[in-house]
Amino acid sequence: MGKFDGRVVLITGGARGQGRSHALAFAREGADVAFCDIAAQLDSVPYPMSRSADLDETTKLVEELDRRCVGVTADVRDGAQVRAFVERAVTELGRVDFLLANAGIFSSLAMEVGGNGITVNAVCPTGVDTTMIQNPAAYASFLPDTENPTREDAAPAFQSLNAIPVPWIEPIDISNAMVFLCSDEARYITGETLAVAAGATAANAG
């Protein structure tokens, strides 16, 4: 028995990285998965973004866990595309129990929906070992005086941000927090920000 047997999770940005990790973590707990991803490159993003092959791979990996999966190409900046994604998820999977949005959600939403028994929380990580930080542009931002800095060059700079001596954390660390917040164990936790940050925010603690 998994924590989420018979449940459905909807994930934005699920083709790879943290989103894929979340999809697999929830599938291992018995959830069926619907996810979307832009699966295209944006000129404003200085690292390679996901492609349709990544979307297909996430779908395959979820299905290998014997869970149903709906993978959709959609741009979350486009409301019509998001609505179509949700409608397809509900049509094919029957319901949506959890939403994992790789974008900010504020505590005011928790107040708005709390009366319906819906909880809303945010997970705030330090650097996570994905292409979002593992790319030449990110390395150069930390080491502007180093020519062609590498992952190894940048690691000490990333580590300097964290109280725990690691340069970055893994996607599964965020996924585990997501699983907890969606579980019955966290049923009365809402409107909160959970820092999974290796102590990066410790200096700000009051």
C-alpha positions as CSV (number, residue, x, y, z in Angstrom):
1,M,0.0,0.0,0.0
2,G,1.3,3.4,-1.0
3,K,0.5,6.8,0.6
4,F,-1.3,7.9,-2.5
5,D,-3.1,4.8,-3.9
6,G,-6.0,5.9,-6.0
7,R,-4.9,9.5,-6.1
8,V,-3.8,11.7,-8.9
9,V,-1.0,14.3,-8.9
10,L,-0.7,17.1,-11.4
11,I,2.8,18.5,-12.0
12,T,4.0,21.5,-14.0
13,G,7.5,21.3,-15.4
14,G,7.6,17.5,-15.2
15,A,9.7,16.5,-18.1
16,R,13.0,16.3,-16.3
17,G,14.9,17.5,-13.2
18,Q,12.9,18.2,-10.1
19,G,9.5,17.7,-11.9
20,R,10.5,14.2,-13.1
21,S,11.7,13.3,-9.6
22,H,8.4,14.4,-8.1
23,A,6.5,12.4,-10.7
24,L,8.4,9.2,-9.9
25,A,8.3,9.8,-6.1
26,F,4.5,10.1,-6.2
27,A,4.1,7.1,-8.6
28,R,6.1,5.0,-6.2
29,E,3.6,5.9,-3.5
30,G,0.7,4.7,-5.8
31,A,-0.4,7.9,-7.5
32,D,-1.2,8.3,-11.1
33,V,0.5,11.2,-12.7
34,A,-0.4,14.0,-15.1
35,F,2.4,16.5,-16.0
36,C,3.0,19.2,-18.4
37,D,6.2,20.9,-19.7
38,I,6.9,23.5,-22.4
39,A,9.4,21.0,-23.9
40,A,11.0,23.8,-25.9
41,Q,13.8,26.4,-25.6
42,L,13.2,29.9,-24.5
43,D,15.6,32.6,-25.7
44,S,15.7,34.1,-22.2
45,V,16.9,30.9,-20.6
46,P,20.7,30.5,-20.7
47,Y,20.8,26.7,-20.4
48,P,19.3,23.8,-22.5
49,M,15.6,23.3,-21.6
50,S,13.6,20.1,-21.8
51,R,12.5,18.6,-25.1
52,S,9.8,16.3,-26.2
53,A,12.1,13.3,-25.7
54,D,12.4,14.3,-22.0
55,L,8.6,14.4,-21.8
56,D,8.4,10.9,-23.3
57,E,11.0,9.6,-21.0
58,T,9.2,10.8,-17.9
59,T,6.0,9.1,-19.2
60,K,7.8,5.9,-19.8
61,L,9.4,5.9,-16.3
62,V,6.1,6.5,-14.6
63,E,4.4,3.7,-16.6
64,E,7.2,1.3,-15.7
65,L,6.1,1.8,-12.1
66,D,2.7,0.5,-13.2
67,R,1.0,3.8,-12.9
68,R,-1.0,5.7,-15.4
69,C,0.6,8.8,-16.8
70,V,-0.6,11.7,-19.0
71,G,2.3,13.9,-20.3
72,V,1.3,17.1,-22.2
73,T,3.2,19.8,-23.9
74,A,2.0,23.1,-22.5
75,D,3.3,26.5,-21.6
76,V,2.2,27.5,-18.1
77,R,2.2,31.2,-19.1
78,D,-0.7,30.4,-21.4
79,G,-3.9,30.1,-19.4
80,A,-5.8,28.3,-22.2
81,Q,-3.0,25.7,-22.5
82,V,-3.1,25.1,-18.7
83,R,-6.8,24.7,-18.7
84,A,-6.6,22.2,-21.6
85,F,-4.0,20.3,-19.7
86,V,-6.1,20.1,-16.5
87,E,-9.2,19.1,-18.5
88,R,-7.3,16.3,-20.2
89,A,-5.9,15.1,-16.9
90,V,-9.3,14.9,-15.3
91,T,-10.8,13.3,-18.4
92,E,-8.2,10.5,-18.6
93,L,-7.4,10.0,-14.9
94,G,-10.7,11.0,-13.3
95,R,-9.6,13.5,-10.7
96,V,-6.8,15.7,-9.4
97,D,-5.8,15.4,-5.7
98,F,-2.5,17.2,-5.6
99,L,-0.9,20.0,-7.6
100,L,2.9,20.5,-7.6
101,A,3.6,23.8,-9.3
102,N,7.2,24.7,-10.0
103,A,6.3,28.4,-9.5
104,G,5.5,30.6,-6.5
105,I,2.3,30.2,-4.6
106,F,1.6,32.7,-1.7
107,S,0.1,32.1,1.7
108,S,-3.1,34.2,0.8
109,L,-4.2,31.2,-1.3
110,A,-4.1,29.0,1.7
111,M,-6.6,31.3,3.4
112,E,-8.9,31.3,0.3
113,V,-9.1,27.6,0.0
114,G,-8.6,26.3,3.5
115,G,-12.4,26.2,4.1
116,N,-12.6,23.5,1.4
117,G,-10.0,21.3,3.2
118,I,-7.3,22.2,0.7
119,T,-3.8,22.9,2.0
120,V,-1.3,25.1,0.2
121,N,2.4,25.2,1.0
122,A,5.7,26.2,-0.6
123,V,9.0,24.3,-0.7
124,C,12.0,26.5,-1.0
125,P,15.3,24.8,-1.8
126,T,18.9,25.8,-2.0
127,G,20.6,24.9,-5.3
128,V,19.4,21.6,-6.7
129,D,21.6,19.4,-8.8
130,T,19.8,19.9,-12.1
131,T,20.6,21.8,-15.3
132,M,19.1,24.9,-13.8
133,I,22.3,25.4,-11.8
134,Q,24.6,23.0,-13.6
135,N,25.4,25.1,-16.7
136,P,28.1,27.5,-17.8
137,A,26.1,30.6,-17.2
138,A,25.4,29.7,-13.6
139,Y,29.1,28.8,-13.0
140,A,30.2,32.1,-14.5
141,S,27.8,34.1,-12.3
142,F,29.6,32.7,-9.2
143,L,33.1,32.9,-10.7
144,P,33.2,35.9,-13.0
145,D,37.0,36.0,-13.0
146,T,37.5,32.4,-14.0
147,E,37.7,31.5,-17.6
148,N,35.3,28.7,-18.6
149,P,34.6,27.6,-15.0
150,T,33.5,24.0,-14.5
151,R,31.2,22.2,-12.1
152,E,34.1,21.3,-10.0
153,D,35.3,25.0,-10.0
154,A,31.9,26.2,-9.0
155,A,31.2,23.7,-6.2
156,P,33.0,25.6,-3.4
157,A,31.1,28.7,-4.3
158,F,27.8,27.0,-4.1
159,Q,28.8,25.3,-0.9
160,S,29.6,28.6,0.7
161,L,25.8,29.4,0.7
162,N,24.9,26.4,2.8
163,A,25.4,25.8,6.5
164,I,25.6,22.0,5.9
165,P,28.8,21.5,3.8
166,V,27.3,20.4,0.5
167,P,27.3,22.4,-2.7
168,W,23.8,21.4,-3.7
169,I,21.1,19.0,-2.8
170,E,19.4,16.3,-5.0
171,P,15.9,16.5,-6.6
172,I,14.7,13.6,-4.5
173,D,15.3,15.8,-1.4
174,I,12.6,18.2,-2.7
175,S,10.4,15.3,-3.8
176,N,10.5,13.8,-0.3
177,A,9.3,17.1,1.1
178,M,6.5,17.3,-1.5
179,V,5.4,13.7,-0.6
180,F,5.3,14.6,3.1
181,L,3.3,17.8,2.6
182,C,0.7,15.9,0.5
183,S,0.5,13.1,3.0
184,D,-2.0,12.6,5.8
185,E,0.8,13.3,8.2
186,A,0.8,16.9,7.1
187,R,-3.0,17.3,6.9
188,Y,-3.1,20.4,9.1
189,I,0.0,22.1,7.7
190,T,-1.0,24.9,5.4
191,G,0.2,28.4,4.4
192,E,3.8,27.4,5.3
193,T,7.1,27.7,3.6
194,L,9.4,24.7,4.1
195,A,13.0,25.4,3.4
196,V,14.9,22.3,2.2
197,A,18.0,24.4,1.9
198,A,21.0,22.7,3.7
199,G,20.9,25.6,6.1
200,A,21.1,28.3,3.5
201,T,18.3,30.2,5.2
202,A,19.6,29.7,8.7
203,A,21.2,33.1,8.9
204,N,17.8,34.7,8.3
205,A,16.1,32.8,11.2
206,G,14.8,35.2,13.8
